[in-house]
Amino acid sequence: MAEREGFEPSEPARVHLISNQAHSATLSSLLYSGSRCWELGPRNKILPNFRNPVPSACEAIDYNLFDVQIIVEWDFTIQIKQTFCKPLFSSLVLVFGIIIFLFNGLPKLMTPSVLERVKQDGELVVFTRNSPATYYEGPDAPAGLEYDMAKLFADELGVKLTMIIPETLGDILEGVKDGRAHFAAAGLTVTDERKKHFRFGPAYQEITEQLLYHADSPKPKSLSNLGDGTLEVVAGSSHEERLIYLKNVITDLSWKPVTELETEDLMQLVADEIIDYTIADSNEVALSKPFFLKLRVAFDVSEPQQLAWMFPKDEDDSLYQEAVKYFEKINENGELTRMIERAYGHVDNLNYVGTIVFRRHIAQRLPAFESMFRKYAKQYDLDWRLLVALGYQESLLNPVAKSPTGVRGLMMLTQKTSKEMGIKNRLDPESSIKGGAKYFAKTLKKIPSQITEPDRTWLALAAYNVGFYHVEDARIITEKRGLDPNKWIDVKTSLPLLAQRKWHKDTKYGYARGWEPVRYVENIRSYFDILRRDDEAADPEDPEPDVFDILPSVL
């Protein structure tokens, strides 16, 4: 019978006699490892005991039966460990590896990505700013370049868009970093400092930063030429970053960073001559021209800068990558260009023509539609000439007109308004005139009963253009200013204030391009006055009384 293989100690460095009571305990603790037990073999060899694999059985061996010398050396102990503990060590490593995977790696594999969570939740949460360049409530629906882009992105993902307006720029930055929004679409400039903390999407617009001053003040030639003038900028903004950089060159450059105000507020302070200078992005300056008439641009303080969406700088970039694909798509198909045109195309267009051009257009275009205007004006108890003036302001009486915002037809109806009015084809002139007349009559009925003519009509026209609830906000502001909220002459001075943050931040419906309804109403009044006088001159014996005959020519 073949001898079992075991370990034989080398030349003894020490010999220990293990006997009696100590023998069993010492031998058991020394030679037991894992699920194996050991026994003494011939010539003091230590052999695996396959007959007793259970530890309790091994411990029960009566080693006192033996009176032998056991040679114990450190190199022998190491041999045991190296030969029989190595599989055990590998097993433990494997077990710990599995545990780490279960608690760390597996959850990551099972946790959905940001993009997947957005689709599962059915909601895209975006931080923005309430301003003409970003997001505001339009007559029928939210508007602004950032809203348009974010809404289309949400539509592409098949989810609802929720836009949140934090109080300050700092709140926007911290909120994105903390994950309270999926990203910020707020007209934010890409800077080196911001790139340390955030991930920026593809640039969609280029702007320059501009120094603004009041028209009645001397024009500064450079930042080193500001003298004792007060320069204020939004704290933590790209404008302050630019000034910090420039101070390395212009050592005496100084400014005051403000935390509770936005750039729009600072522009107002310059226009009111409360401060001397501020810095604003060129796109915001362009959109502010109609209501900050005394603001002037001194010079650019930066090279062209890029605007982009701002994402958290997380390990998970799935939503960011989807946004990159989205911008590639809208760049290629021209949709981005169309959205920018929609937001800024009106800046240099006053939409007012001279009396001579107006009369020529009326002579050429009105005959084809006059009977329709008369028909539906009578049906909805309106003055047909007022309805013509409204149509001319909307489309210059062009039945196939289309605006950058998507409104169409002679009366330039939105899809939402067309649906509400039961109009199926906006490009059909008669349908469009009917829809416009019906919608204006409906708006006119919303005007509070205590408001009398002609103010009632002018306020209804303003509501037709900018939305009824924005007009109500303007009436509240008018009352706060100590003026008459039932008089157009007073309300029209308050409507432009809806574009200024210090006023619109406390209103229910927020920002609106309030100068537009003022110009809109005044244009229609001019057209109506010409039509009324021309019509009366052509038919002086017309017995039908004209309620507007009692109106003064100027209010």
C-alpha positions in Angstrom: 0.0 0.0 0.0 1.5 3.3 -1.1 2.4 5.7 1.6 0.4 8.9 1.8 2.2 12.0 0.9 2.9 14.4 3.7 5.2 17.1 5.0 8.5 16.1 6.6 10.2 18.8 8.6 13.8 19.7 7.7 16.7 19.5 10.2 15.3 20.6 13.5 16.3 23.9 14.8 14.4 23.0 18.0 12.7 19.9 19.3 9.7 20.1 21.4 8.2 17.2 23.2 4.5 17.5 23.1 2.8 15.1 25.5 0.1 14.6 28.0 -2.4 17.5 28.4 -0.7 20.0 26.1 -0.3 17.5 23.4 -3.8 17.3 22.2 -4.6 21.0 22.3 -1.4 22.1 20.7 -1.4 19.5 17.9 -5.1 20.2 17.2 -4.7 24.0 16.9 -1.4 23.7 15.0 -2.5 21.1 12.4 -6.1 22.0 11.8 -6.9 24.2 8.8 -10.2 24.8 7.1 -12.2 21.6 6.6 -9.0 19.3 6.7 -7.5 17.6 9.7 -4.0 16.2 10.1 -2.5 13.2 11.7 1.0 11.9 12.5 2.4 9.3 10.1 5.5 7.1 10.0 8.8 8.9 10.7 6.9 11.8 12.3 5.4 12.9 9.0 2.2 15.0 9.2 -0.5 13.6 6.9 -4.0 14.7 5.8 -6.6 12.7 7.7 -9.2 11.9 5.1 -11.1 9.7 7.4 -12.0 12.6 9.8 -12.8 15.7 7.6 -15.1 17.2 10.2 -13.3 19.5 12.7 -15.1 18.1 15.7 -13.9 14.6 14.8 -10.3 15.8 14.5 -10.4 17.4 17.8 -11.7 14.2 19.3 -8.5 12.3 18.4 -6.7 11.1 21.5 -3.2 12.3 20.8 -2.1 11.3 24.3 -1.9 7.7 23.0 1.3 8.8 21.3 4.5 9.6 22.9 6.4 11.2 20.0 8.6 14.1 19.2 7.0 16.7 16.9 9.5 18.9 15.1 7.9 22.4 14.7 9.7 24.9 12.5 8.6 28.2 11.1 9.4 27.0 7.5 7.1 24.1 8.1 4.2 26.4 9.1 4.9 28.5 6.0 4.7 25.4 3.9 1.3 24.6 5.3 0.0 28.1 4.7 1.4 28.4 1.2 0.1 25.0 0.1 -3.3 24.8 1.7 -4.2 28.4 2.6 -3.7 29.7 -0.9 -6.9 28.2 -2.3 -8.7 29.6 0.8 -7.3 33.0 0.2 -8.3 32.9 -3.5 -11.8 31.9 -2.5 -12.0 34.8 0.0 -10.8 37.3 -2.7 -13.5 35.9 -5.0 -16.2 36.3 -2.4 -15.2 39.8 -1.5 -15.0 40.7 -5.2 -18.6 39.4 -5.7 -19.7 41.4 -2.6 -18.2 44.6 -4.0 -19.8 44.0 -7.3 -23.2 43.4 -5.8 -23.0 46.6 -3.7 -21.2 48.8 -6.2 -21.1 47.6 -9.7 -24.4 45.8 -10.0 -26.5 48.9 -8.8 -24.8 50.9 -11.5 -25.7 48.4 -14.1 -29.3 48.2 -12.9 -29.8 52.0 -12.3 -31.2 53.7 -15.4 -29.2 56.5 -17.0 -30.3 60.2 -16.7 -31.7 60.0 -20.2 -33.6 56.8 -19.3 -35.0 58.4 -16.1 -36.2 61.5 -18.0 -38.1 59.2 -20.4 -39.4 57.1 -17.6 -40.6 60.1 -15.6 -42.0 61.8 -18.7 -40.6 65.2 -17.6 -37.6 67.3 -18.6 -36.7 69.9 -15.9 -34.9 73.0 -17.1 -33.6 76.1 -15.2 -34.0 79.4 -17.2 -34.4 83.1 -16.7 -37.5 85.3 -17.3 -36.3 87.7 -20.0 -36.9 88.5 -23.7 -33.8 86.5 -24.7 -34.7 83.4 -22.9 -38.3 82.7 -21.6 -41.5 84.6 -21.1 -45.3 84.1 -21.4 -46.5 85.1 -24.8 -50.2 85.9 -25.8 -51.1 82.2 -26.3 -48.2 80.2 -24.9 -44.7 80.5 -23.5 -42.1 82.0 -25.8 -38.4 83.0 -26.0 -35.5 81.4 -27.8 -34.5 79.2 -24.9 -38.1 78.0 -24.4 -38.4 77.2 -28.1 -35.2 75.2 -28.2 -36.0 73.3 -24.9 -39.6 72.6 -25.9 -38.5 71.1 -29.2 -35.9 69.0 -27.4 -38.5 67.7 -24.9 -40.8 66.9 -27.9 -38.0 64.9 -29.5 -37.6 62.9 -26.2 -41.4 62.5 -26.0 -41.7 64.1 -22.6 -43.2 67.2 -20.9 -41.1 70.3 -20.5 -41.0 72.0 -17.1 -39.1 75.3 -17.0 -38.2 76.7 -13.6 -37.0 80.3 -13.0 -34.7 80.6 -9.9 -34.3 83.9 -8.2 -30.7 84.7 -9.2 -27.9 83.5 -11.5 -26.2 82.0 -8.6 -29.3 79.9 -7.9 -29.2 78.6 -11.4 -25.6 77.6 -11.2 -25.9 75.9 -7.8 -29.1 74.2 -8.8 -27.6 72.6 -11.9 -24.6 71.5 -9.9 -26.8 69.9 -7.3 -28.9 68.1 -9.8 -32.2 70.0 -9.1 -32.5 70.5 -12.9 -31.4 68.4 -15.8 -29.7 71.4 -17.3 -29.9 75.2 -17.6 -31.1 76.9 -20.8 -30.7 80.5 -19.7 -28.6 82.4 -22.3 -25.4 81.4 -20.4 -22.0 82.3 -21.7 -19.3 79.6 -22.0 -16.3 80.6 -20.0 -13.1 78.8 -18.9 -14.0 79.1 -15.3 -17.5 77.6 -15.8 -16.1 74.7 -17.8 -14.2 73.6 -14.6 -17.6 72.9 -13.0 -20.0 72.3 -15.8 -20.4 70.6 -19.1 -21.6 72.8 -22.0 -23.6 71.7 -25.0 -23.0 72.9 -28.5 -23.0 76.7 -29.0 -26.1 78.0 -30.6 -25.4 81.7 -30.7 -22.6 84.2 -30.5 -22.7 87.5 -28.6 -20.3 90.1 -27.4 -20.3 91.8 -24.0 -21.0 95.5 -24.2 -20.5 98.5 -21.9 -23.7 100.5 -21.6 -24.1 104.2 -20.6 -26.8 106.8 -20.5 -27.4 108.9 -23.7 -27.1 112.1 -21.8 -23.7 111.2 -20.4 -20.3 111.5 -22.2 -19.5 108.4 -24.1 -16.5 106.6 -22.4 -13.8 105.5 -24.8 -12.4 102.6 -22.8 -12.7 100.9 -19.4 -9.7 102.9 -18.2 -11.7 106.0 -19.1 -14.7 105.5 -16.7 -13.4 108.1 -14.2 -15.5 108.2 -11.0 -18.5 106.5 -12.7 -20.2 103.6 -11.0 -19.9 100.3 -12.9 -22.2 97.5 -11.6 -22.4 93.9 -12.9 -24.1 90.7 -11.7 -22.0 88.8 -9.3 -20.6 85.6 -10.6 -21.6 86.4 -14.2 -19.5 86.1 -17.3 -19.3 89.9 -17.2 -17.6 89.8 -13.8 -15.3 87.1 -15.0 -14.3 89.4 -17.9 -13.6 92.3 -15.6 -11.4 90.1 -13.3 -9.4 89.1 -16.4 -9.1 92.7 -17.6 -7.9 93.9 -14.2 -4.6 92.2 -14.9 -4.1 94.9 -17.6 -6.1 97.8 -16.2 -5.0 97.7 -12.6 -7.2 100.6 -11.4 -10.4 99.0 -12.9 -13.1 98.7 -10.3 -16.7 97.6 -10.2 -19.5 96.6 -7.8 -20.8 93.0 -8.1 -24.5 92.7 -7.1 -26.2 89.5 -6.2 -29.9 90.4 -6.0 -30.3 92.0 -9.4 -30.2 90.7 -13.0 -28.6 92.3 -16.0 -32.0 93.7 -17.1 -32.4 95.4 -13.7 -29.0 97.0 -14.1 -29.9 98.2 -17.5 -32.9 99.9 -16.0 -30.7 101.6 -13.4 -28.5 103.0 -16.1 -31.6 104.2 -18.1 -32.9 105.8 -14.9 -29.4 107.4 -14.3 -29.1 105.7 -10.9 -25.8 104.1 -11.9 -23.4 105.1 -14.6 -22.5 101.9 -16.4 -23.2 98.2 -16.7 -22.3 95.4 -19.0 -24.8 93.3 -21.0 -24.7 90.7 -23.7 -25.4 92.1 -27.2 -28.5 90.0 -27.8 -30.1 91.3 -24.6 -29.2 94.9 -25.6 -30.8 94.4 -29.0 -34.1 93.2 -27.5 -34.1 96.0 -25.0 -33.9 98.9 -27.4 -37.7 99.5 -27.6 -38.1 100.3 -23.9 -34.6 101.5 -22.8 -34.6 104.4 -25.2 -31.8 106.3 -23.4 -29.4 103.4 -23.3 -26.3 103.5 -25.5 -23.6 101.0 -26.3 -20.1 102.5 -25.7 -18.0 99.6 -26.9 -17.5 95.8 -26.8 -15.6 94.6 -23.8 -15.0 91.1 -25.1 -14.4 89.1 -28.3 -17.4 87.1 -29.6 -18.6 84.7 -26.9 -20.6 81.5 -27.2 -23.9 80.8 -25.6 -24.8 77.2 -24.8 -26.9 74.9 -22.5 -25.2 74.1 -19.2 -25.2 70.5 -17.8 -23.9 69.1 -14.6 -20.4 67.6 -14.9 -21.4 64.1 -13.9 -20.1 60.6 -14.8 -23.5 60.0 -16.6 -23.5 62.1 -19.7 -26.4 60.3 -21.5 -28.7 63.4 -21.6 -25.8 65.6 -22.7 -24.9 63.3 -25.6 -28.6 63.3 -26.6 -28.5 67.2 -26.6 -25.4 67.1 -28.8 -27.3 65.0 -31.4 -30.3 67.3 -31.1 -28.3 70.5 -31.9 -26.6 68.7 -34.8 -30.0 67.9 -36.2 -31.5 71.4 -35.8 -28.4 73.0 -37.3 -28.5 70.7 -40.3 -32.3 71.1 -41.0 -32.3 74.9 -40.4 -34.6 74.9 -37.5 -32.1 76.6 -35.2 -31.9 79.5 -37.7 -35.6 79.8 -37.8 -35.9 79.9 -34.0 -33.3 82.6 -33.8 -35.1 84.6 -36.5 -38.3 84.2 -34.6 -36.7 85.6 -31.5 -34.7 88.5 -33.0 -36.2 89.2 -36.4 -38.5 91.9 -35.1 -35.7 93.9 -33.5 -35.2 96.3 -36.4 -38.7 96.1 -37.8 -41.1 98.8 -36.5 -44.0 97.3 -38.6 -45.4 100.7 -39.4 -45.9 102.1 -42.9 -46.7 105.7 -44.0 -50.1 107.0 -44.8 -49.5 107.0 -48.6 -48.4 103.4 -48.7 -51.3 102.3 -46.4 -53.9 104.0 -48.7 -52.3 102.3 -51.8 -52.5 98.9 -50.2 -56.1 99.4 -49.1 -57.1 100.5 -52.7 -55.4 97.4 -54.2 -56.2 94.7 -51.6 -59.3 95.6 -49.7 -61.9 95.2 -52.5 -61.4 91.5 -52.6 -62.2 91.1 -48.9 -64.4 94.1 -48.1 -67.7 92.2 -48.2 -66.3 89.5 -45.8 -65.1 92.1 -43.3 -68.6 93.8 -43.4 -70.3 90.4 -43.0 -68.5 89.2 -40.0 -68.2 92.6 -38.3 -72.0 92.8 -38.4 -72.3 89.2 -37.1 -70.1 89.9 -34.1 -71.3 93.5 -33.5 -68.0 95.2 -34.5 -67.1 98.2 -36.7 -66.0 96.7 -40.0 -63.3 99.4 -40.5 -61.8 98.5 -37.2 -61.7 94.9 -38.3 -59.9 95.9 -41.5 -57.4 98.0 -39.6 -56.7 94.9 -37.4 -56.3 92.7 -40.4 -53.9 95.2 -42.0 -51.8 95.4 -38.9 -51.6 91.6 -38.7 -50.8 90.7 -42.4 -51.0 93.8 -44.6 -54.2 92.1 -45.9 -52.1 89.2 -47.2 -54.2 86.0 -47.1 -51.2 83.7 -47.2 -49.0 85.6 -44.7 -46.9 83.6 -42.3 -44.9 84.9 -39.4 -41.7 83.4 -37.9 -43.7 82.3 -34.9 -46.0 80.1 -37.1 -49.2 82.2 -37.1 -50.8 82.3 -40.5 -53.4 83.8 -42.8 -55.0 87.2 -43.3 -55.8 87.6 -39.5 -52.6 85.8 -38.5 -54.3 83.2 -36.2 -52.3 80.7 -34.2 -53.2 77.1 -34.4 -54.6 77.2 -30.9 -56.9 80.2 -31.6 -58.0 78.6 -34.9 -59.0 75.5 -33.1 -60.9 77.4 -30.4 -62.8 79.5 -33.0 -63.6 76.4 -35.1 -61.4 77.4 -38.1 -60.1 74.5 -40.2 -58.2 76.4 -42.8 -56.3 79.6 -41.7 -55.2 80.3 -45.3 -58.8 80.7 -46.5 -59.5 84.5 -46.3 -63.1 84.2 -45.3 -62.4 81.6 -42.6 -59.5 83.7 -41.3 -61.6 86.9 -41.2 -64.4 85.1 -39.4 -62.0 83.6 -36.9 -60.3 86.9 -36.2 -63.7 88.7 -35.8 -65.0 86.0 -33.4 -61.8 86.0 -31.4 -61.7 89.8 -31.0 -65.3 89.9 -30.0 -64.6 87.2 -27.4 -61.6 89.2 -26.1 -63.7 92.4 -26.0 -66.2 90.7 -23.7 -63.5 89.8 -21.3 -62.7 93.4 -20.6 -64.2 94.5 -17.2 -67.6 96.0 -17.6 -66.6 99.3 -15.8 -64.2 100.2 -18.6 -66.0 102.3 -21.2 -65.3 103.1 -24.8 -63.0 103.9 -26.4 -60.6 102.5 -23.8 -62.5 99.2 -23.8 -61.6 98.7 -27.5 -58.0 99.7 -27.2 -57.5 97.4 -24.2 -59.1 94.6 -26.1 -56.8 95.2 -29.0 -53.8 95.1 -26.7 -55.1 91.8 -25.2 -55.6 90.4 -28.7 -51.9 91.0 -29.3 -50.2 90.3 -26.0 -52.8 88.2 -24.2 -55.6 89.2 -21.8 -53.8 88.3 -18.6 -50.7 90.4 -19.4 -53.0 93.4 -19.9 -54.5 92.6 -16.5 -51.0 92.6 -15.0 -50.4 96.0 -16.7 -53.6 97.4 -15.2 -52.5 96.3 -11.7 -49.1 98.0 -12.2 -51.0 101.1 -13.4 -53.0 101.2 -10.2 -49.8 100.7 -8.1 -48.4 103.7 -9.9 -51.3 105.9 -8.9 -52.8 106.0 -12.4 -56.2 105.0 -13.8 -56.2 101.2 -14.7 -59.4 101.8 -16.8 -57.8 104.3 -19.2 -55.7 103.3 -22.2 -53.6 106.5 -21.9 -52.4 105.3 -18.5 -52.3 101.5 -19.1 -50.1 102.0 -22.2 -47.4 103.6 -20.1 -47.4 100.5 -17.8 -47.4 97.8 -20.5 -43.7 98.3 -21.4 -42.9 97.8 -17.7 -43.8 94.1 -18.2 -40.4 93.8 -19.9 -38.6 95.1 -16.9 -37.8 92.6 -14.1 -38.3 95.0 -11.2 -42.0 95.1 -12.4 -42.8 91.8 -13.9 -41.2 89.7 -11.1 -44.2 90.6 -8.9 -46.9 90.0 -11.5 -48.8 86.8 -11.9 -48.0 86.2 -15.5 -44.4 87.5 -15.6 -42.4 88.9 -18.5 -44.0 90.2 -21.7 -42.8 92.3 -24.6 -45.0 95.1 -23.4 -43.9 97.7 -25.9 -45.4 95.6 -28.7 -49.1 95.9 -27.8 -48.6 99.7 -27.4 -47.2 100.0 -30.9 -49.8 97.5 -32.2 -52.8 99.4 -30.8 -51.4 102.8 -31.9 -50.9 101.5 -35.4 -54.4 100.1 -35.6 -55.9 103.4 -34.3 -54.0 105.3 -37.0 -55.3 102.9 -39.7 -58.8 102.9 -38.3 -58.8 106.7 -38.2 -57.8 106.9 -41.9 -60.4 104.3 -42.9 -63.1 106.0 -41.0 -62.4 109.5 -42.5 -62.0 108.1 -46.0 -65.2 106.1 -45.7 -67.2 109.0 -44.4 -65.9 111.2 -47.2 -66.9 108.7 -49.8 -70.5 108.3 -48.4 -71.4 111.4 -46.5 -75.1 110.5 -46.3 -74.6 107.1 -44.6 -77.3 107.1 -41.9 -75.6 104.6 -39.7 -74.2 106.4 -36.6 -70.6 105.7 -35.7 -69.9 105.2 -32.1 -66.3 106.2 -32.7 -67.3 109.7 -33.9 -67.3 110.7 -30.3 -63.7 109.7 -29.8 -61.0 112.4 -29.7 -58.3 112.0 -32.4 -55.6 111.8 -29.8 -55.8 110.3 -26.3 
